[in-house]
Amino acid sequence: MTTGKGNDALPARSENFAQAWQDMRADETIQYTEVAMPEEAPPPDWLVQFMEWLADVLAPVGRFFVYIWPVLSWVLIGLAVALLAYLIWRTVGPDLQAKRSRPEPVDDWAPNQHEALALLEEADRLAAAGQFDEATHLLLKRSVGQIAQARPDLVEPSSTARELSAEPRIPEGARTAFSVIAGRVERSLFALTTLSSDDWQAARDAYADFALAQKSLGNRALAG
């Protein structure tokens, strides 16, 4: 009895493999020889003629693009750069244009001295009659009108005195005067607080300090 162990199993395995190979080669159902593939049918004549015609038509176009490609490539690069510049301008252009068109601050200007003195005289008459609210409101209304006449770009119908007192394009003296006067008028109109003689005097001094401070500098007129 063969156990299939050790060197005794090698001859048996070799004989079995050779026999199996011969049996497989003898099987006629298995194809071992090269199979000849049938030749493909040629395309129809009309398709060949159409492709030749199309090649003849497109040949000048291809030669044209080959000829102009160096120039066309630079044109495309230029268009890309122009598009990029346009996008950048659309992003930052409005802000730059707004800054460029914004008027520069006007320094050391004040209302016309005669107009300022006439306004103070009119307001003093109201204050002398005890109408401190009306006198203070008159100072604010007239001074806003003076600013609007000189700088119409700064004053809009919706502008408030408090906004004008924070406007950086108005001289500091004018902003200070507006702030003092507007604070009293707001108390009078919105807090329903009757202004005292001290309130009036504070508003009058603020306007006079600003409007008449330029006397020694030649009293430059607000409207030029």
C-alpha positions as CSV (number, residue, x, y, z in Angstrom):
1,M,0.0,0.0,0.0
2,T,1.3,3.4,-1.0
3,T,0.9,6.1,1.7
4,G,2.0,9.0,-0.5
5,K,4.7,10.0,1.9
6,G,8.4,10.4,1.4
7,N,10.3,9.8,-1.9
8,D,7.9,6.8,-2.9
9,A,5.2,9.3,-3.8
10,L,7.1,11.3,-6.4
11,P,7.0,8.8,-9.3
12,A,3.3,8.3,-8.8
13,R,2.6,12.0,-8.9
14,S,4.8,12.5,-12.1
15,E,3.0,9.6,-13.9
16,N,-0.4,11.0,-12.9
17,F,0.5,14.5,-14.2
18,A,1.8,13.2,-17.5
19,Q,-1.3,11.1,-18.0
20,A,-3.6,14.0,-17.2
21,W,-1.8,16.2,-19.7
22,Q,-2.1,13.7,-22.4
23,D,-5.7,13.2,-21.7
24,M,-6.3,16.9,-21.8
25,R,-4.4,17.3,-25.1
26,A,-6.4,14.4,-26.6
27,D,-9.7,16.2,-25.8
28,E,-11.0,17.6,-29.1
29,T,-13.4,20.0,-27.4
30,I,-10.4,22.2,-26.3
31,Q,-9.0,24.5,-28.9
32,Y,-5.2,24.9,-28.9
33,T,-4.5,26.2,-32.4
34,E,-4.7,29.9,-33.3
35,V,-8.1,31.0,-34.6
36,A,-8.0,33.1,-37.7
37,M,-10.1,36.3,-37.1
38,P,-12.4,37.3,-40.0
39,E,-11.4,40.5,-41.8
40,E,-13.4,43.5,-41.0
41,A,-15.5,44.8,-43.8
42,P,-14.2,48.1,-45.2
43,P,-16.3,51.3,-44.5
44,P,-18.7,52.3,-47.2
45,D,-17.4,54.5,-50.0
46,W,-19.7,57.4,-49.1
47,L,-18.2,57.5,-45.6
48,V,-14.6,57.4,-46.9
49,Q,-15.4,60.2,-49.4
50,F,-17.1,62.3,-46.7
51,M,-14.1,62.0,-44.3
52,E,-11.7,62.9,-47.1
53,W,-13.9,65.9,-48.0
54,L,-14.1,67.0,-44.4
55,A,-10.4,66.8,-44.0
56,D,-9.9,68.9,-47.1
57,V,-12.3,71.5,-45.7
58,L,-10.8,71.7,-42.3
59,A,-7.2,71.6,-43.4
60,P,-7.0,75.4,-44.1
61,V,-8.7,76.1,-40.7
62,G,-6.1,74.0,-39.0
63,R,-3.2,75.7,-40.8
64,F,-4.7,79.1,-40.0
65,F,-4.9,78.3,-36.3
66,V,-1.4,77.0,-36.3
67,Y,-0.2,80.2,-38.0
68,I,-2.0,82.6,-35.7
69,W,-1.6,80.7,-32.5
70,P,1.4,82.7,-31.2
71,V,-0.6,85.9,-31.6
72,L,-3.9,84.4,-30.4
73,S,-2.2,83.1,-27.3
74,W,-1.1,86.6,-26.3
75,V,-4.5,88.0,-27.1
76,L,-6.1,85.4,-24.7
77,I,-3.6,86.3,-22.0
78,G,-4.4,90.0,-22.5
79,L,-8.1,89.3,-22.2
80,A,-7.5,87.2,-19.0
81,V,-5.5,90.1,-17.5
82,A,-8.2,92.6,-18.5
83,L,-10.9,90.5,-16.9
84,L,-8.9,90.2,-13.7
85,A,-8.3,93.9,-13.6
86,Y,-12.0,94.5,-14.2
87,L,-13.0,92.2,-11.3
88,I,-10.5,93.9,-9.0
89,W,-11.8,97.4,-10.0
90,R,-15.4,96.3,-9.4
91,T,-14.3,95.2,-5.9
92,V,-12.2,98.1,-4.7
93,G,-13.0,100.8,-7.3
94,P,-16.1,102.3,-5.7
95,D,-14.3,102.9,-2.4
96,L,-11.3,104.4,-4.1
97,Q,-13.5,106.7,-6.2
98,A,-15.5,107.7,-3.2
99,K,-12.3,108.7,-1.3
100,R,-11.0,110.6,-4.3
101,S,-14.2,112.6,-4.8
102,R,-14.6,113.3,-1.1
103,P,-13.9,117.0,-0.4
104,E,-11.0,117.7,1.7
105,P,-11.6,119.3,5.1
106,V,-11.8,123.1,5.1
107,D,-9.8,124.6,7.9
108,D,-10.1,128.0,9.6
109,W,-13.3,129.2,8.1
110,A,-16.2,130.8,9.8
111,P,-19.5,132.5,9.0
112,N,-19.4,136.0,7.6
113,Q,-18.8,138.3,10.6
114,H,-21.8,140.6,9.8
115,E,-24.1,137.6,9.4
116,A,-22.8,136.2,12.7
117,L,-23.3,139.5,14.6
118,A,-26.8,140.0,13.1
119,L,-27.8,136.4,14.2
120,L,-26.5,137.0,17.7
121,E,-28.3,140.3,17.9
122,E,-31.6,138.7,16.9
123,A,-31.1,135.8,19.3
124,D,-30.2,138.2,22.1
125,R,-33.5,140.0,21.7
126,L,-35.4,136.7,22.1
127,A,-33.3,135.8,25.2
128,A,-33.9,139.2,26.7
129,A,-37.6,138.5,26.5
130,G,-37.0,135.2,28.4
131,Q,-37.4,133.0,25.3
132,F,-34.2,131.0,25.8
133,D,-35.5,127.9,23.9
134,E,-36.4,130.0,20.8
135,A,-33.1,131.9,21.0
136,T,-31.1,128.7,21.2
137,H,-33.1,127.0,18.4
138,L,-32.6,130.1,16.2
139,L,-28.8,129.8,16.6
140,L,-28.9,126.1,15.6
141,K,-31.2,126.6,12.6
142,R,-29.2,129.6,11.2
143,S,-25.8,128.0,11.7
144,V,-27.0,124.8,9.9
145,G,-28.1,127.1,7.1
146,Q,-24.7,128.8,6.9
147,I,-23.0,125.4,6.7
148,A,-25.4,124.3,4.0
149,Q,-24.8,127.4,2.0
150,A,-21.0,127.0,2.1
151,R,-20.9,123.2,1.8
152,P,-24.1,121.8,0.3
153,D,-22.4,118.5,-0.2
154,L,-22.3,118.1,3.6
155,V,-25.9,118.9,4.5
156,E,-28.8,116.9,3.3
157,P,-32.5,117.3,4.2
158,S,-32.2,114.4,6.6
159,S,-29.0,115.6,8.3
160,T,-29.2,116.3,12.0
161,A,-27.2,118.7,14.1
162,R,-25.7,115.7,16.0
163,E,-24.5,114.2,12.7
164,L,-23.0,117.5,11.7
165,S,-21.2,117.8,15.0
166,A,-19.5,114.5,14.2
167,E,-18.7,115.3,10.5
168,P,-14.9,115.2,10.1
169,R,-15.0,117.5,7.1
170,I,-16.3,120.4,9.2
171,P,-13.7,122.3,11.2
172,E,-13.3,121.4,14.8
173,G,-14.6,124.7,16.1
174,A,-17.8,124.3,14.1
175,R,-18.3,120.7,15.4
176,T,-17.8,121.9,19.0
177,A,-20.3,124.7,18.6
178,F,-22.9,122.4,16.9
179,S,-22.4,119.8,19.7
180,V,-23.1,122.4,22.5
181,I,-26.0,124.1,20.7
182,A,-27.6,120.8,19.5
183,G,-27.4,119.3,23.0
184,R,-29.5,122.2,24.4
185,V,-32.0,122.1,21.5
186,E,-32.5,118.3,21.9
187,R,-33.3,118.8,25.6
188,S,-35.8,121.5,24.7
189,L,-37.6,119.6,21.9
190,F,-37.4,116.0,23.0
191,A,-37.0,116.0,26.8
192,L,-39.6,118.9,27.1
193,T,-37.2,120.7,29.4
194,T,-37.4,124.5,29.4
195,L,-33.9,126.0,28.8
196,S,-32.5,128.4,31.4
197,S,-30.4,131.5,30.9
198,D,-27.3,129.4,31.6
199,D,-28.2,127.0,28.8
200,W,-28.7,130.0,26.5
201,Q,-25.4,131.6,27.5
202,A,-23.5,128.3,26.9
203,A,-25.0,128.0,23.4
204,R,-24.4,131.7,22.6
205,D,-20.8,131.5,23.8
206,A,-20.2,128.3,21.7
207,Y,-21.5,130.0,18.6
208,A,-19.7,133.3,19.2
209,D,-16.4,131.5,20.0
210,F,-16.6,129.7,16.6
211,A,-18.2,132.4,14.4
212,L,-16.1,135.3,15.6
213,A,-12.8,133.6,16.3
214,Q,-11.6,134.3,12.8
215,K,-11.7,138.1,13.2
216,S,-8.0,138.3,13.8
217,L,-7.4,136.1,10.8
218,G,-9.3,138.3,8.4
219,N,-12.8,136.9,8.9
220,R,-12.8,134.5,6.0
221,A,-16.4,134.2,4.7
222,L,-18.2,130.8,5.0
223,A,-19.4,131.0,1.4
224,G,-16.1,132.3,0.1
